[in-house]
């Protein structure tokens, strides 16, 4: 996968397979959305992917507090020997060009 992508233990977010070294390697997630530009413009696409990644991580952390843990088959690549199978982080697909005005949230099986 090449292009813009932000990834962590419980989620990977991307836009049509695009990744950027800025999100992955230096962990700088500062992109401002410009309402005067096309949603697929560089900075706007970056902002959409980083926002999707942030939301997925926030929901993961919130639900973890209420029992959606590794043993309860939550979505994580590494379960740190706390139960579950691992290798099942969610995939957040921002600006899905296969469909008009859409995104996808993919949950692989445990």
C-alpha distances in whole Angstrom, upper triangle without the diagonal:
4,7,9,9,12,12,15,17,18,15,11,11,9,10,9,5,7,7,11,13,15,14,13,15,18,18,20,19,22,21,24,24,26,28,29,26,23,21,18,19,17,19,20,16,16,19,17,14,16,19,17,16,20,21,20,21,24,25,24,26,29,29,29,32,33,33,29,29,27,30,30,26,24,20,19,17,20,24,26,28,29,29,26,24,21,17,17,16,16,13,14,12,14,15,14,15,16,19,22,22,20,17,16,17,16,18,17,21,22
4,7,8,11,13,16,19,20,17,13,12,9,10,9,5,5,5,8,10,13,13,12,14,17,17,18,18,20,19,22,22,24,26,27,23,21,19,16,17,15,17,18,14,14,17,16,14,16,19,18,17,20,22,21,22,25,26,25,27,30,30,30,34,35,35,31,31,29,33,32,29,27,23,22,20,23,26,28,31,32,32,29,27,24,20,20,18,18,15,15,13,14,15,15,15,17,20,22,22,20,18,18,19,18,21,20,24,26
4,6,10,12,16,19,20,16,13,11,8,8,8,6,2,3,6,9,11,11,11,13,15,15,16,15,17,15,18,18,20,22,23,20,18,16,13,13,11,13,14,11,10,14,13,11,13,16,15,15,18,20,19,21,23,25,24,27,29,30,30,33,35,34,31,31,30,33,33,30,27,23,22,21,24,27,29,32,33,33,31,29,25,22,22,19,18,15,14,12,12,13,13,14,16,19,20,20,18,16,17,18,19,21,22,25,27
4,7,10,14,17,17,14,11,8,6,6,8,7,4,2,4,8,9,8,9,12,13,13,13,11,13,12,15,15,17,20,21,18,17,14,12,12,9,11,11,8,7,10,10,7,9,12,12,12,14,17,16,17,20,21,22,23,26,27,27,30,32,32,29,29,28,31,31,28,25,21,21,20,23,26,28,31,31,31,29,28,24,21,20,18,16,13,12,11,10,11,13,14,17,18,19,18,17,15,15,16,17,20,21,24,26
4,6,10,13,14,10,7,6,4,7,9,7,6,4,6,8,9,7,7,11,13,11,12,11,14,13,16,17,19,22,23,21,19,16,14,15,13,13,13,10,8,11,10,7,8,11,10,9,12,14,13,14,17,19,18,20,23,24,24,27,28,28,25,25,24,28,27,24,21,18,17,16,19,22,24,27,27,28,26,24,20,18,17,14,13,10,10,9,10,12,13,15,18,19,20,19,17,14,14,14,15,17,18,21,23
4,7,11,11,8,6,5,7,10,13,11,10,7,8,9,9,5,6,9,11,9,10,9,12,12,16,17,20,22,24,22,21,18,17,17,15,14,14,12,9,11,11,7,6,10,9,6,9,12,11,11,14,16,15,17,20,21,21,23,25,26,23,22,22,25,25,22,19,16,15,14,17,20,21,25,25,25,24,23,19,17,16,12,12,10,10,11,11,14,16,18,20,21,23,21,19,15,15,14,15,16,18,21,22
4,7,8,6,4,6,9,12,15,12,12,10,11,11,12,8,7,10,12,10,12,11,15,16,19,20,23,25,28,26,24,21,20,21,18,18,18,16,13,14,14,10,9,12,11,7,10,12,10,10,14,15,14,15,18,19,18,21,23,23,20,19,18,22,22,19,16,13,11,11,13,16,18,21,21,22,20,19,15,13,13,9,10,9,10,12,13,17,17,20,22,23,25,23,20,17,16,14,14,15,15,18,18
4,6,5,6,9,12,16,18,16,16,13,14,14,14,11,9,11,13,10,13,13,17,18,21,22,26,28,31,29,28,24,23,24,22,21,21,19,16,17,16,13,12,14,12,9,10,12,10,8,12,14,11,13,16,17,16,19,21,20,17,16,15,19,19,17,14,11,9,8,10,13,14,18,18,19,18,17,13,12,12,8,10,11,12,14,16,20,20,23,25,26,27,26,23,19,18,15,15,15,15,18,17
4,6,8,11,15,18,20,18,19,17,18,17,18,14,12,14,16,14,17,16,20,22,25,26,29,31,34,32,31,27,26,28,25,25,24,22,20,20,19,16,15,16,15,11,12,14,11,9,13,13,10,12,15,15,14,17,19,18,15,13,12,16,16,14,11,8,5,5,7,9,11,14,14,15,14,13,10,9,9,7,9,11,13,16,18,22,22,26,26,27,29,28,25,21,19,16,15,14,14,16,14
4,7,10,14,17,19,18,19,17,19,19,19,16,14,17,19,16,18,17,20,21,24,25,28,30,33,31,30,26,25,27,25,24,23,21,19,19,18,15,14,15,12,10,11,11,8,7,10,10,7,10,13,12,11,15,16,15,12,11,11,14,14,12,9,6,4,6,8,10,12,15,14,15,13,13,10,9,8,4,6,9,11,14,16,20,20,24,25,25,27,25,22,18,16,13,12,11,11,13,12
4,6,10,14,16,15,15,14,16,17,17,13,12,16,17,14,17,15,18,19,21,21,25,26,29,27,26,22,22,23,22,21,20,18,16,16,14,11,11,12,9,7,9,10,7,7,10,11,9,11,14,14,14,17,19,18,15,15,14,18,17,14,11,8,7,8,11,13,16,19,18,18,16,16,12,10,9,5,5,6,7,11,13,16,17,20,21,22,23,22,19,15,13,10,10,10,11,14,14
4,7,10,12,11,12,11,13,14,15,11,10,14,16,13,15,14,17,17,20,20,23,25,28,25,24,20,19,21,19,18,18,15,13,14,13,9,10,12,9,7,10,11,9,10,13,14,12,15,18,18,18,21,22,22,19,18,18,21,20,17,15,11,10,10,13,16,18,21,21,21,19,18,14,12,10,7,6,5,6,8,11,14,14,18,19,20,22,20,17,13,12,10,10,11,12,15,16
4,7,10,9,10,9,11,14,14,10,11,15,16,14,15,12,15,14,17,17,20,21,24,21,20,16,15,17,15,15,14,11,10,11,9,6,7,9,6,5,9,10,9,10,13,14,14,16,18,19,19,22,24,24,20,21,21,24,23,20,17,14,14,14,17,19,22,25,25,25,22,21,18,15,14,10,8,6,4,6,7,11,11,15,16,17,18,17,14,11,10,9,10,12,14,17,19
4,6,6,6,7,10,13,13,11,11,15,17,15,15,13,15,14,17,16,19,20,22,20,18,14,13,14,13,14,13,9,9,11,9,6,8,10,8,8,12,13,12,14,17,17,17,20,22,22,23,26,27,27,24,24,24,27,26,23,20,17,17,17,20,23,25,28,28,28,25,24,20,18,16,13,11,8,6,5,6,9,9,12,14,15,16,15,13,10,10,11,12,14,16,19,21
4,5,5,8,11,14,15,13,14,17,19,17,17,15,16,14,16,15,17,18,20,17,14,11,9,12,11,12,11,7,8,10,8,6,10,12,10,11,14,15,15,17,19,20,20,23,25,25,26,29,30,30,27,28,27,31,29,26,24,20,20,20,24,26,29,31,31,31,28,27,24,21,19,17,14,11,8,6,5,6,7,8,11,12,13,13,11,9,10,12,13,16,18,22,24
4,6,9,12,16,17,16,16,19,21,20,20,18,20,18,20,18,20,21,22,19,16,13,11,13,13,15,14,10,12,14,12,10,14,15,13,14,18,18,18,20,23,23,23,26,28,28,29,32,33,33,29,30,29,32,31,27,25,22,22,21,25,28,30,33,33,32,29,27,25,21,20,18,15,12,10,7,7,7,6,7,9,11,13,13,12,10,11,13,14,17,18,22,24
4,7,10,13,15,14,14,17,19,18,19,18,20,18,20,20,22,23,24,21,19,16,13,15,14,16,15,12,12,15,13,11,14,16,14,14,18,19,18,20,22,23,23,25,27,28,28,31,33,32,29,29,28,31,30,26,24,21,20,19,23,26,28,31,31,31,28,26,23,19,18,16,15,11,11,8,10,10,10,10,12,15,17,17,15,13,13,14,14,17,17,21,23
4,7,10,12,11,12,15,17,16,16,15,17,15,18,17,19,21,22,19,17,15,12,13,11,13,13,9,9,13,12,9,12,15,14,14,17,19,18,20,22,23,23,26,28,28,29,32,33,33,30,30,29,32,32,29,26,22,22,21,24,27,29,32,32,32,30,28,25,21,21,18,17,13,12,10,10,11,11,12,14,17,18,17,16,14,15,16,17,20,20,24,26
4,7,9,8,8,11,13,13,13,13,15,14,17,17,20,22,23,20,19,17,14,14,11,13,14,11,9,12,12,9,11,14,14,13,16,18,17,18,21,23,22,24,27,27,28,31,32,32,29,29,28,31,31,28,25,21,20,19,22,25,27,30,31,31,29,27,23,20,20,17,16,13,13,12,12,13,14,15,18,20,21,20,19,16,17,17,18,20,21,24,25
4,5,6,7,8,10,10,10,10,12,12,15,17,19,22,23,20,19,17,15,14,11,11,13,11,9,12,13,11,11,15,15,14,16,19,19,19,22,24,23,25,27,29,29,31,33,33,30,30,29,33,33,30,27,23,22,21,23,26,28,31,32,32,31,29,25,22,22,19,19,16,15,15,14,16,17,18,21,23,24,22,21,19,20,20,21,23,24,27,28
4,5,5,5,7,9,9,11,13,14,17,19,21,25,26,23,23,21,18,18,14,14,16,15,12,14,16,13,13,17,17,15,17,20,20,20,22,25,24,25,28,29,29,31,34,34,31,30,29,33,33,30,28,24,22,20,22,26,27,30,31,32,31,29,25,23,23,20,20,18,18,18,17,19,21,22,25,26,27,26,25,22,23,23,23,25,25,28,29
4,6,6,5,6,6,7,9,10,14,16,19,22,24,21,21,20,18,17,13,12,15,14,10,12,15,12,11,15,16,14,15,19,19,18,21,23,23,24,26,28,28,30,33,33,31,30,29,33,33,31,28,24,23,22,23,26,27,31,31,33,32,30,26,24,24,21,21,19,18,18,17,19,21,23,26,27,27,26,25,22,23,23,24,25,26,30,30
4,6,6,5,5,6,9,10,14,16,19,22,24,21,21,19,17,17,13,12,14,12,9,11,12,10,8,12,13,10,12,15,15,15,17,20,19,20,23,25,24,27,29,30,27,26,26,30,30,27,24,21,19,18,20,23,24,28,28,29,28,27,23,21,21,18,17,16,15,15,15,17,19,21,24,25,26,24,22,19,20,19,20,22,23,26,27
4,6,6,8,9,12,14,18,19,22,25,27,25,24,22,20,20,16,16,17,15,12,14,15,12,11,14,14,12,13,17,16,15,18,20,19,20,23,25,24,26,29,29,26,25,24,28,28,26,23,19,17,16,18,21,22,25,26,27,26,25,21,19,19,16,17,15,15,16,16,19,20,22,25,26,27,26,24,21,21,20,20,21,22,25,25
4,6,8,11,14,15,19,22,24,28,29,27,27,24,23,22,18,18,20,18,15,17,18,15,14,17,18,15,16,20,19,18,21,23,22,22,26,27,26,29,31,31,29,27,26,30,31,28,25,22,20,18,19,22,23,26,27,29,28,27,23,21,22,19,20,19,19,20,20,22,24,26,28,30,31,29,28,24,24,23,24,25,25,28,27
4,6,9,11,14,17,20,23,26,28,26,26,24,23,22,18,17,19,18,15,16,18,16,14,17,18,15,16,20,20,18,20,23,23,22,25,28,27,28,31,32,30,28,28,32,32,30,27,24,22,20,21,24,24,28,29,31,30,29,25,23,24,21,22,21,20,21,21,23,25,27,30,31,32,30,29,26,26,25,26,27,27,30,30
4,6,9,12,16,18,21,25,27,25,25,23,22,21,18,16,18,17,13,14,16,13,11,14,15,12,12,16,16,14,17,20,19,19,22,24,23,25,28,28,26,25,25,29,29,27,24,21,19,19,19,22,22,26,27,29,28,27,23,22,22,19,19,18,18,19,19,21,23,26,28,29,30,28,26,23,23,22,23,24,25,28,28
4,6,9,12,15,18,22,24,22,23,21,20,19,16,13,15,15,11,12,14,13,10,13,15,13,12,16,17,16,17,21,21,20,23,25,25,27,30,30,28,28,28,32,32,30,26,24,22,22,23,25,26,30,30,32,31,30,26,25,25,21,21,20,19,19,18,21,23,25,28,29,29,27,26,23,24,23,24,26,27,30,30
4,6,10,12,16,19,21,19,20,18,17,16,14,11,12,12,9,8,11,10,6,9,12,10,9,13,14,14,15,18,19,19,21,23,23,25,28,29,26,26,27,31,30,28,25,22,21,21,23,25,26,30,30,31,30,29,26,24,23,20,19,18,16,17,15,18,20,23,26,26,26,23,22,20,21,20,22,23,25,29,29
4,7,10,13,16,18,17,18,16,17,15,13,10,11,12,9,8,11,11,8,10,13,13,12,15,17,16,17,20,21,21,23,26,26,27,30,31,29,29,30,34,33,32,28,25,24,25,26,29,30,33,33,34,33,33,29,28,27,23,22,21,18,19,17,18,22,23,27,27,26,23,23,21,22,22,25,26,28,32,32
4,7,9,13,15,13,15,13,13,12,10,6,7,9,6,5,9,10,8,9,12,13,12,15,17,17,18,21,22,23,24,27,28,29,31,33,30,31,32,35,34,32,29,26,26,26,28,30,32,35,35,36,35,34,31,29,27,24,22,20,17,17,14,16,19,21,24,24,23,20,20,19,21,21,24,26,28,32,33
4,6,10,12,11,13,12,13,11,10,7,7,10,8,6,9,12,10,10,14,15,14,16,19,19,19,22,24,24,25,28,29,30,32,34,32,33,34,37,36,34,31,28,28,29,31,33,35,38,37,38,37,37,33,31,30,26,24,22,19,19,16,16,20,21,25,24,23,20,20,19,22,22,25,28,30,34,35
4,6,9,9,10,8,10,9,10,7,5,8,8,6,8,11,11,10,13,15,15,16,19,20,20,22,24,25,25,28,29,31,32,34,32,33,34,38,36,34,31,28,29,30,32,34,36,39,38,39,37,37,34,32,30,26,24,22,18,17,14,14,17,19,22,21,19,16,17,17,20,21,24,27,29,33,34
4,5,6,8,8,11,9,10,8,6,10,11,9,11,14,14,14,16,19,18,19,22,24,23,25,28,29,29,31,33,34,36,38,35,37,38,41,40,38,34,32,32,33,36,38,40,43,42,43,41,40,37,35,33,30,27,25,21,20,16,15,19,20,23,22,20,17,19,19,22,24,27,30,33,36,38
4,5,8,8,11,10,13,11,8,12,14,11,12,16,16,15,17,20,20,20,23,25,24,26,29,30,30,32,34,35,36,38,36,38,39,42,40,38,35,33,34,35,37,39,41,44,43,44,42,42,38,36,34,31,28,26,22,20,17,15,19,19,23,21,18,15,17,18,22,24,27,30,33,37,38
4,7,9,12,10,13,12,10,13,15,14,15,18,19,18,21,23,23,24,26,28,28,29,32,33,33,35,38,39,40,42,40,41,42,46,44,42,38,36,37,38,40,42,44,48,47,47,45,45,41,39,37,34,31,28,25,23,19,17,20,20,24,22,20,17,20,21,24,27,30,33,36,39,41
4,6,8,6,9,9,8,10,13,12,13,16,17,17,19,22,22,23,25,27,27,29,31,32,33,35,37,38,40,41,39,40,41,44,42,40,37,34,35,35,38,40,43,46,45,45,43,42,39,37,35,32,29,26,22,20,17,15,18,17,21,20,17,15,18,19,22,25,28,31,34,37,39
4,5,5,9,10,7,9,12,12,12,15,17,17,18,21,22,22,24,26,27,28,30,32,32,34,36,38,39,40,37,39,39,43,41,38,35,32,33,34,37,39,41,44,44,44,41,41,37,35,33,30,27,24,20,18,14,12,14,14,17,16,14,12,15,16,20,22,25,29,31,35,37
4,6,8,9,5,6,10,9,8,11,14,13,14,17,18,18,20,23,23,24,26,28,29,30,32,34,35,36,33,35,36,39,37,35,31,29,30,30,33,35,38,41,40,40,38,37,34,31,29,26,23,20,17,14,11,8,12,12,15,14,12,10,12,12,16,19,22,25,28,31,33
4,6,8,6,5,9,10,9,11,14,14,15,17,19,19,21,23,24,25,27,29,30,31,33,35,36,37,34,35,35,39,37,34,31,28,29,29,32,35,37,40,40,40,37,36,33,30,28,25,22,19,16,13,10,7,10,10,13,14,12,11,12,13,16,18,21,24,27,30,33
4,6,5,6,8,10,10,12,14,15,16,18,20,21,22,24,26,27,29,30,31,33,34,37,38,39,36,37,37,41,39,37,34,30,31,31,34,36,38,42,41,42,39,38,35,32,30,27,25,22,19,16,13,11,14,13,17,17,16,14,16,16,19,22,24,27,29,33,35
4,6,5,6,9,10,11,12,14,16,17,18,20,21,23,24,26,27,29,30,32,33,35,37,38,35,36,36,39,38,35,32,29,29,29,31,34,36,39,39,40,38,36,33,30,29,26,24,21,18,16,13,12,15,15,18,19,18,17,17,17,19,21,24,27,28,32,34
4,5,5,6,9,10,11,12,14,15,16,18,20,21,22,24,26,27,28,30,31,33,35,36,34,34,35,38,37,35,31,28,28,28,31,33,35,38,38,39,37,36,33,30,29,25,23,21,18,16,13,13,16,17,21,21,20,17,18,17,20,21,24,27,29,33,34
4,5,5,6,9,10,10,12,14,15,16,18,20,21,22,24,26,27,28,30,32,33,35,32,33,34,37,36,33,30,27,27,28,31,33,35,38,38,38,36,35,32,30,28,24,22,19,16,14,11,10,14,15,18,18,16,14,15,14,17,19,22,25,27,31,33
4,5,5,6,9,10,11,13,14,15,17,19,20,21,23,25,26,27,29,31,32,33,30,31,32,35,33,31,28,25,25,25,28,30,33,36,36,36,34,32,29,27,25,22,19,16,13,11,8,7,11,12,15,16,15,13,13,12,15,16,19,22,24,28,30
4,5,5,6,8,10,11,12,14,16,17,18,20,21,23,24,26,27,29,31,32,29,30,30,33,32,30,27,23,23,23,26,28,30,34,33,34,32,31,28,25,24,20,18,16,13,12,9,10,13,15,18,19,18,16,16,14,16,17,19,22,24,28,29
4,6,5,6,9,10,10,12,14,15,16,18,20,21,22,24,26,27,29,30,28,29,29,33,31,29,26,23,23,24,27,29,31,34,33,34,32,32,28,26,24,21,19,16,13,13,10,11,14,16,20,19,19,16,15,14,16,17,19,22,24,28,29
4,6,5,6,9,10,11,12,14,15,16,18,20,21,22,24,26,27,29,26,27,28,31,29,27,24,21,22,23,26,27,30,33,32,32,30,30,26,24,22,19,16,14,10,9,6,8,11,13,16,16,15,12,12,10,12,13,16,19,22,25,27
4,5,5,6,9,10,11,12,14,16,17,18,20,21,23,25,26,27,24,25,25,29,27,25,22,19,19,19,22,24,27,30,29,30,27,27,23,21,19,16,13,11,8,8,6,8,11,14,16,17,17,14,13,10,12,12,14,17,19,23,24
4,5,5,6,9,10,11,12,14,15,16,18,20,21,23,25,26,23,24,24,28,27,25,21,18,18,19,21,23,25,29,28,29,27,27,23,21,20,16,14,13,10,11,9,12,15,17,20,20,20,18,16,13,14,14,16,18,20,24,25
4,5,5,6,9,10,10,12,14,15,16,18,20,22,23,24,22,23,24,28,26,24,21,18,19,20,23,24,26,29,28,29,27,27,24,22,20,17,14,13,10,11,9,12,15,18,20,20,19,16,15,12,14,13,16,18,21,24,25
4,5,5,6,9,10,11,12,14,15,17,18,20,22,23,20,21,22,25,23,21,18,15,16,18,20,22,24,27,26,27,25,24,21,20,17,14,11,10,6,8,7,10,12,16,18,17,18,15,13,10,10,9,12,14,17,20,22
4,6,5,6,9,10,11,12,14,16,16,19,21,21,18,19,19,23,22,20,16,13,14,15,17,19,21,24,24,24,22,22,19,17,15,11,10,9,7,9,9,13,15,18,20,20,21,18,16,13,12,11,13,14,16,19,20
4,6,5,6,9,10,11,12,14,15,17,19,20,18,19,20,23,22,21,17,15,15,17,19,20,22,25,24,25,23,24,20,19,18,14,12,12,10,13,12,16,18,21,23,23,23,20,18,15,15,13,16,16,19,22,22
4,5,5,6,8,10,10,12,14,16,17,19,16,18,19,22,21,19,16,14,15,17,20,20,23,25,24,24,23,23,20,20,17,14,12,12,10,12,12,15,17,21,22,21,22,19,16,13,13,11,14,15,18,21,21
4,6,5,6,9,10,11,12,15,16,17,14,15,16,19,17,16,12,10,12,14,16,17,20,22,21,21,19,20,17,16,13,10,8,9,8,11,12,15,17,20,22,21,22,19,17,13,12,9,11,11,14,17,17
4,5,5,6,9,10,10,13,15,15,13,14,15,18,17,16,12,10,11,13,15,15,17,20,19,20,19,19,16,16,14,10,10,11,11,14,15,18,20,23,25,25,25,23,20,17,16,13,14,14,16,18,18
4,5,5,6,9,10,11,13,15,13,14,16,19,18,17,13,13,14,16,18,18,20,22,20,21,21,22,19,19,17,14,13,14,13,16,16,20,22,25,27,26,26,24,21,18,17,14,16,16,19,21,20
4,5,5,6,8,10,11,12,10,12,15,17,15,15,11,11,13,16,18,17,20,22,20,20,19,20,18,18,16,13,11,13,12,16,16,20,21,25,26,25,26,23,20,17,16,13,14,14,17,18,18
4,6,5,6,9,10,11,8,9,11,14,12,12,8,8,9,13,14,13,16,18,16,16,15,17,14,15,13,10,10,13,13,16,18,21,22,26,27,26,27,25,22,19,17,13,14,12,15,16,15
4,6,5,7,9,10,9,10,12,15,14,14,10,11,11,15,15,14,16,18,16,17,17,19,16,17,16,13,13,16,16,20,20,24,25,29,30,30,30,28,25,22,20,17,18,16,18,19,18
4,5,6,7,9,9,11,14,16,14,15,12,13,14,18,18,17,19,21,18,19,19,21,19,20,18,16,15,18,17,21,21,25,26,30,31,30,30,28,25,22,21,17,19,17,20,21,20
4,5,5,7,5,8,11,13,11,12,9,11,13,17,17,15,18,19,16,16,16,18,17,18,16,14,14,17,17,21,22,25,26,30,30,29,30,28,25,22,20,16,17,15,18,18,17
4,5,5,5,5,9,11,9,11,8,10,11,15,15,13,14,16,13,14,14,16,15,17,15,14,14,18,18,22,24,27,28,32,32,32,33,31,27,24,22,18,19,16,18,18,16
4,6,7,8,12,13,12,14,12,14,15,18,18,16,17,18,15,16,17,20,18,21,19,18,18,21,22,25,26,30,31,35,35,34,35,33,30,27,25,21,22,20,22,22,20
4,6,8,12,13,11,13,11,14,16,20,20,17,19,19,16,16,17,20,19,22,19,18,19,22,22,26,27,30,31,35,35,34,35,33,30,27,25,21,22,19,21,21,19
4,5,9,9,7,10,9,13,14,18,17,14,16,16,13,13,13,17,16,19,17,17,18,21,22,26,28,31,31,35,35,34,36,34,30,27,25,21,21,18,19,18,16
4,7,8,5,7,6,9,11,15,15,12,15,15,12,12,11,14,13,16,14,13,14,18,19,22,24,28,28,32,32,31,33,31,27,24,21,18,17,14,16,15,13
4,5,5,6,5,9,9,13,12,9,11,12,8,8,9,12,11,14,13,13,14,18,20,23,26,29,29,33,33,33,35,33,29,26,23,19,18,15,16,15,12
4,5,5,5,8,8,10,9,6,8,9,6,5,5,8,8,11,11,11,14,17,20,23,26,29,29,33,33,33,35,33,30,26,23,20,18,15,14,13,10
4,5,7,10,11,13,12,9,11,9,6,4,5,9,10,14,13,14,17,20,23,26,29,32,32,35,35,35,37,36,32,29,26,22,20,17,16,14,11
4,6,9,11,14,14,11,14,13,10,8,7,10,11,14,13,14,15,19,21,24,27,30,30,33,33,33,35,33,30,26,23,20,18,14,15,13,10
4,7,9,11,12,9,13,12,10,8,5,8,8,11,9,11,12,16,18,22,24,28,27,30,30,30,32,31,27,24,21,17,15,11,11,9,6
4,6,10,11,9,12,13,11,10,8,9,8,10,8,8,10,13,15,19,22,25,25,28,28,28,30,29,25,22,18,15,13,10,11,10,8
4,7,9,9,12,14,12,12,9,9,7,8,5,5,6,10,12,16,19,22,22,25,25,25,28,26,23,19,16,12,11,8,8,9,8
4,6,6,9,12,11,11,9,9,6,6,5,4,8,11,14,17,20,23,23,26,27,27,29,28,25,21,18,15,13,10,10,11,9
4,6,9,11,12,12,10,9,5,4,6,5,9,11,15,17,20,24,23,26,27,28,30,29,26,22,19,16,14,12,11,12,10
4,6,8,9,10,10,9,5,6,9,9,13,15,18,21,24,27,27,30,30,32,34,33,29,25,23,20,18,15,14,14,12
4,5,6,7,7,7,5,8,10,10,14,17,20,23,26,29,29,32,32,33,36,34,31,27,24,21,19,16,15,14,11
4,5,8,10,10,9,11,13,14,17,20,23,26,28,32,32,35,36,37,39,37,34,30,27,24,22,20,18,18,15
4,6,8,9,9,12,14,16,19,22,25,28,31,35,34,38,38,39,41,40,36,32,29,26,24,21,19,18,14
4,7,9,10,13,14,15,18,22,24,28,30,34,34,37,37,38,40,39,35,31,28,25,23,20,19,17,14
4,7,8,12,13,15,17,21,24,27,30,34,33,36,36,36,39,38,34,30,27,24,21,18,17,15,11
4,6,10,10,12,15,18,21,24,27,31,30,33,33,33,36,35,31,28,24,21,18,15,13,11,7
4,7,8,11,14,17,20,23,26,30,29,32,31,32,35,34,30,27,23,20,17,14,11,9,6
4,5,8,11,14,17,20,24,27,26,29,29,30,32,32,28,24,21,18,15,12,10,10,7
4,6,10,12,15,18,21,24,23,26,26,27,30,29,26,22,19,16,13,11,9,9,8
4,6,9,13,15,19,22,21,24,23,24,27,26,23,19,16,13,10,7,5,6,6
4,7,10,13,16,19,19,22,22,23,25,24,21,17,14,11,9,7,7,9,9
4,6,10,13,16,16,19,19,20,22,21,17,13,10,7,6,5,7,10,11
4,6,10,13,12,16,16,17,19,18,14,11,8,6,5,7,8,12,14
4,6,10,10,14,14,15,16,15,11,8,6,5,6,9,11,15,17
4,7,6,10,11,11,13,12,9,6,5,6,8,11,13,17,19
4,6,9,11,11,12,10,8,5,7,9,11,15,17,21,23
4,6,9,9,9,7,6,5,8,11,14,17,20,23,26
4,6,6,8,8,6,5,7,10,12,16,18,21,24
4,5,7,8,8,8,11,14,16,19,21,24,27
4,7,9,8,9,10,14,15,18,20,23,26
4,6,6,8,10,14,15,19,21,24,27
4,6,9,12,15,18,21,24,27,30
4,7,11,14,17,20,23,26,29
4,7,10,13,17,19,23,26
4,7,10,13,16,20,22
4,6,10,13,16,19
4,7,10,13,16
4,6,10,12
4,7,9
4,7
4
